[in-house]
Amino acid sequence: MPRFCGPETTFRLGSILGCHKQPHTDIYHN
């Protein structure tokens, strides 16, 4: 399932968590 994640979190923790929720930034699908 695709998760909602911000560009900052995806850049830092994307490799570890795969995706993380960032409600205060632009939402992207990964």
Distance bins in CASP14 RR format, pairs under 12 A and 6 or more apart:
PFRMAT RR
TARGET T0000
AUTHOR 0000-0000-0000
RMODE 2
METHOD distances of the structure
MODEL  1
1 19 0 0 0 0 1 0 0 0 0 0 0
1 29 0 0 0 0 0 1 0 0 0 0 0
1 30 0 0 0 0 0 1 0 0 0 0 0
2 18 0 0 0 0 0 1 0 0 0 0 0
2 19 1 0 0 1 0 0 0 0 0 0 0
2 27 0 0 0 0 0 1 0 0 0 0 0
2 28 0 0 0 0 1 0 0 0 0 0 0
2 29 1 0 1 0 0 0 0 0 0 0 0
2 30 1 0 0 1 0 0 0 0 0 0 0
3 9 0 0 0 0 0 1 0 0 0 0 0
3 10 0 0 0 0 1 0 0 0 0 0 0
3 13 0 0 0 0 0 1 0 0 0 0 0
3 14 0 0 0 0 0 1 0 0 0 0 0
3 17 0 0 0 0 1 0 0 0 0 0 0
3 18 1 0 0 1 0 0 0 0 0 0 0
3 19 1 1 0 0 0 0 0 0 0 0 0
3 20 1 0 0 1 0 0 0 0 0 0 0
3 21 1 0 0 1 0 0 0 0 0 0 0
3 22 0 0 0 0 0 1 0 0 0 0 0
3 27 0 0 0 0 0 1 0 0 0 0 0
3 28 0 0 0 0 1 0 0 0 0 0 0
3 29 1 0 0 1 0 0 0 0 0 0 0
3 30 1 0 0 1 0 0 0 0 0 0 0
4 10 0 0 0 0 0 1 0 0 0 0 0
4 18 0 0 0 0 0 1 0 0 0 0 0
4 19 1 0 0 1 0 0 0 0 0 0 0
4 20 0 0 0 0 1 0 0 0 0 0 0
4 21 1 0 1 0 0 0 0 0 0 0 0
4 22 1 0 0 1 0 0 0 0 0 0 0
4 23 0 0 0 0 1 0 0 0 0 0 0
4 25 0 0 0 0 0 1 0 0 0 0 0
4 26 0 0 0 0 0 1 0 0 0 0 0
4 27 1 0 1 0 0 0 0 0 0 0 0
4 28 1 0 0 1 0 0 0 0 0 0 0
4 29 1 0 0 1 0 0 0 0 0 0 0
4 30 0 0 0 0 1 0 0 0 0 0 0
5 11 0 0 0 0 1 0 0 0 0 0 0
5 12 0 0 0 0 0 1 0 0 0 0 0
5 13 0 0 0 0 1 0 0 0 0 0 0
5 14 1 0 0 1 0 0 0 0 0 0 0
5 17 0 0 0 0 1 0 0 0 0 0 0
5 18 1 0 0 1 0 0 0 0 0 0 0
5 19 1 1 0 0 0 0 0 0 0 0 0
5 20 1 0 1 0 0 0 0 0 0 0 0
5 21 1 0 0 1 0 0 0 0 0 0 0
5 22 1 0 0 1 0 0 0 0 0 0 0
5 23 0 0 0 0 0 1 0 0 0 0 0
5 25 0 0 0 0 1 0 0 0 0 0 0
5 26 0 0 0 0 0 1 0 0 0 0 0
5 27 1 0 0 1 0 0 0 0 0 0 0
5 28 1 0 0 1 0 0 0 0 0 0 0
5 29 0 0 0 0 1 0 0 0 0 0 0
5 30 1 0 1 0 0 0 0 0 0 0 0
6 12 0 0 0 0 0 1 0 0 0 0 0
6 13 0 0 0 0 0 1 0 0 0 0 0
6 14 0 0 0 0 1 0 0 0 0 0 0
6 17 0 0 0 0 0 1 0 0 0 0 0
6 18 0 0 0 0 0 1 0 0 0 0 0
6 19 0 0 0 0 1 0 0 0 0 0 0
6 20 1 0 0 1 0 0 0 0 0 0 0
6 21 1 0 0 1 0 0 0 0 0 0 0
6 22 1 1 0 0 0 0 0 0 0 0 0
6 23 0 0 0 0 1 0 0 0 0 0 0
6 24 0 0 0 0 1 0 0 0 0 0 0
6 25 1 0 1 0 0 0 0 0 0 0 0
6 26 1 0 0 1 0 0 0 0 0 0 0
6 27 1 0 0 1 0 0 0 0 0 0 0
6 28 1 0 1 0 0 0 0 0 0 0 0
6 29 0 0 0 0 0 1 0 0 0 0 0
6 30 0 0 0 0 1 0 0 0 0 0 0
7 13 0 0 0 0 0 1 0 0 0 0 0
7 14 0 0 0 0 0 1 0 0 0 0 0
7 19 0 0 0 0 0 1 0 0 0 0 0
7 20 0 0 0 0 0 1 0 0 0 0 0
7 22 1 0 0 1 0 0 0 0 0 0 0
7 24 0 0 0 0 0 1 0 0 0 0 0
7 25 1 0 0 1 0 0 0 0 0 0 0
7 26 1 0 0 1 0 0 0 0 0 0 0
7 27 0 0 0 0 1 0 0 0 0 0 0
7 28 1 0 0 1 0 0 0 0 0 0 0
7 29 0 0 0 0 0 1 0 0 0 0 0
7 30 0 0 0 0 0 1 0 0 0 0 0
8 14 0 0 0 0 0 1 0 0 0 0 0
8 20 0 0 0 0 1 0 0 0 0 0 0
8 21 0 0 0 0 0 1 0 0 0 0 0
8 22 1 0 0 1 0 0 0 0 0 0 0
8 24 0 0 0 0 1 0 0 0 0 0 0
8 25 1 0 0 1 0 0 0 0 0 0 0
8 26 0 0 0 0 1 0 0 0 0 0 0
8 28 0 0 0 0 0 1 0 0 0 0 0
9 15 0 0 0 0 0 1 0 0 0 0 0
9 16 0 0 0 0 0 1 0 0 0 0 0
9 17 1 0 0 1 0 0 0 0 0 0 0
9 18 0 0 0 0 1 0 0 0 0 0 0
9 19 1 0 0 1 0 0 0 0 0 0 0
9 20 1 0 1 0 0 0 0 0 0 0 0
9 21 1 0 0 1 0 0 0 0 0 0 0
9 22 1 0 1 0 0 0 0 0 0 0 0
9 23 0 0 0 0 0 1 0 0 0 0 0
9 24 0 0 0 0 0 1 0 0 0 0 0
9 25 1 0 0 1 0 0 0 0 0 0 0
9 26 0 0 0 0 0 1 0 0 0 0 0
9 27 0 0 0 0 0 1 0 0 0 0 0
9 28 0 0 0 0 1 0 0 0 0 0 0
9 30 0 0 0 0 0 1 0 0 0 0 0
10 16 0 0 0 0 0 1 0 0 0 0 0
10 17 0 0 0 0 1 0 0 0 0 0 0
10 18 1 0 0 1 0 0 0 0 0 0 0
10 19 1 0 0 1 0 0 0 0 0 0 0
10 20 1 0 0 1 0 0 0 0 0 0 0
10 21 0 0 0 0 0 1 0 0 0 0 0
10 22 0 0 0 0 1 0 0 0 0 0 0
10 25 0 0 0 0 1 0 0 0 0 0 0
10 26 0 0 0 0 0 1 0 0 0 0 0
10 27 0 0 0 0 0 1 0 0 0 0 0
10 28 1 0 0 1 0 0 0 0 0 0 0
10 29 0 0 0 0 0 1 0 0 0 0 0
10 30 1 0 0 1 0 0 0 0 0 0 0
11 17 0 0 0 0 0 1 0 0 0 0 0
11 18 0 0 0 0 0 1 0 0 0 0 0
11 19 0 0 0 0 0 1 0 0 0 0 0
11 20 0 0 0 0 0 1 0 0 0 0 0
11 22 0 0 0 0 0 1 0 0 0 0 0
11 25 0 0 0 0 0 1 0 0 0 0 0
11 28 0 0 0 0 0 1 0 0 0 0 0
11 30 0 0 0 0 0 1 0 0 0 0 0
12 18 0 0 0 0 0 1 0 0 0 0 0
12 19 0 0 0 0 0 1 0 0 0 0 0
12 20 0 0 0 0 1 0 0 0 0 0 0
12 22 0 0 0 0 0 1 0 0 0 0 0
13 19 0 0 0 0 1 0 0 0 0 0 0
13 20 1 0 1 0 0 0 0 0 0 0 0
13 21 0 0 0 0 0 1 0 0 0 0 0
13 22 0 0 0 0 0 1 0 0 0 0 0
13 30 0 0 0 0 0 1 0 0 0 0 0
14 20 1 0 0 1 0 0 0 0 0 0 0
14 22 0 0 0 0 0 1 0 0 0 0 0
14 28 0 0 0 0 0 1 0 0 0 0 0
14 30 1 0 0 1 0 0 0 0 0 0 0
15 30 0 0 0 0 0 1 0 0 0 0 0
17 30 0 0 0 0 0 1 0 0 0 0 0
18 30 1 0 0 1 0 0 0 0 0 0 0
19 27 0 0 0 0 0 1 0 0 0 0 0
19 28 0 0 0 0 1 0 0 0 0 0 0
19 29 0 0 0 0 1 0 0 0 0 0 0
19 30 1 0 1 0 0 0 0 0 0 0 0
20 27 0 0 0 0 0 1 0 0 0 0 0
20 28 0 0 0 0 0 1 0 0 0 0 0
20 30 0 0 0 0 1 0 0 0 0 0 0
21 27 0 0 0 0 1 0 0 0 0 0 0
21 28 0 0 0 0 0 1 0 0 0 0 0
21 30 0 0 0 0 0 1 0 0 0 0 0
22 28 0 0 0 0 1 0 0 0 0 0 0
22 30 0 0 0 0 0 1 0 0 0 0 0
END
